[in-house]
């Protein structure tokens, strides 16, 4: 009896080739496209493209409406985090709650043995447990976005593209004459087509609330247009003059302040995650940390506290570590897990973070972040 697999179809070349490869491998394949709301990337055009591919391959295709979940979980969190002066990563949250959460639930209801996606990642069984590894194509490595997937979901997942490069995937699509073979890859957030973050945030947050641009010691240098216009490491668009370049080094939503300083003040020695998602049973003492997509992972020490709290201390200071973004840990090329950055250290912490209130030098990264 054939094993049944549900393939998440976005209408793009990657998920289409994943569907093709699984069909050729002898699986009973079902294609499903998540509808995330009108005008978003998984809208009418995506559904049409996915349906055309499935029709060509002789695969049934269905559409599931996740627009309410998208609005209430992913977009609501995105807006709330910018209101707190943080820079969220909605793709990581979406993977946990929608693609590898709700969609996996639907796959099980439909009697599927697996859920497959077009992510560039490897999934292997090692010493009796499943691990996610970096893929063959390191330039397209998407393991960073899988850091919040639950450990319990791993036995039910398939990543058919992990052993291919992007160009090889394109060539497979061309040889199979898939209608999406030359379709370009979107670089925008799926719920902000065109990438106009500021217009989107202004529409949802209401009026801009101007405030002070200050130095770390509180000296006022100018006025900002509203904290959601700024992000850590930003240099352009500050509208202030100084004898040396100034960068946004912190955002203080309680005081409605943008804190600026020299580039060296962007360096951090560590960070805290309050709700770390471990994909391994035994947290290591040493690892590699990555604090943004496609950044080179850096050596660090790791202290696991209570209730999912993790303190990470870098071997060498890192630049532009941003509260709200996701810190992801690796053991070599094995994904260990990740979680949203709650606090950033500018000096080595004196002990393991246990989730209690503490006064530290970096007082600008205190707002609470919802758990994964």
Secondary structure, 3 states (H helix, E strand, C coil): CCCEEEEECCCCHHHHHHHHHHHHCCCEEEEEEEECCCCCCCCHHHHHHHHHHHHHHCCEEEEEECHHHHHHHHHHHHHHHHHCCCCCCHHHHHHHHHHHHHHHHHHHHCCCCEEECCCCCEEEEECCEEEEECCCCHHHCCHHHHCCCCHHHHHHEECHHHHCCHHHHHHHHHHCCCCCCCCCCCCCCCCCCCCCHHHHHHHHHCCCCCEEEEECCCCEEEEECCHHHCCCCCCCCCCCCCCCCCEEEEEECCCCEEEEECHHHHEEEEEEECCCEECCCCCCCEEEEECCCCCCCEEEEEEECCCCCEEEEEEEEEECCCCCCEEEEEECCEEEEEEEEEEEECCCCCCCCCCCCCCCCCCCCCCCCCCC
